[in-house]
Amino acid sequence: MFVFNHDEYLWYLHSSTESQSNIDYSQEDILLRSLVQKITTPDMGWHNIAAKVKGRSAKQCRERWVNHLQPNLKKGNWTEEEHALIVSLQEELGNQWSKIASNLEGKSRIEAIKAERLLLC
């Protein structure tokens, strides 16, 4: 069971009175990071986290974490080696972007797709 700290509680109260389109995503990200840190056993998964994030499903919480918030994600410019690896892996694996991203240290599936699209331009 999760317990809200003061900041999480204030955000929870705010989010329950505002429409989802008006939510400040930086506050939502802070809440999500905090809740992910509290996972201590495998049965405390994304469905429990989503229950604390108003208006978000377990899938949305997981995707936000995996594609944008994980501490080990590398943001920023791609190296020539990474570009070459994406091209090579895409030729080998097709559009299996999760598999391609698993070969790119610190890059998410979304980042791999974006990089491939940039290469085509």
Buried (B, 14 or more C-beta within 10 A) or exposed (E): EBEBEEEBEEBBEBBEEEEEEEBEEEBBBBBBEBBBEBBEEEEBEBEBBBEBBBBBEBEBBBBBBBBBBEEEBEEEEBEEEBBEBBEEBBEEEEEEBEBBBEBBEEBBBBBBBEBBEEEEE
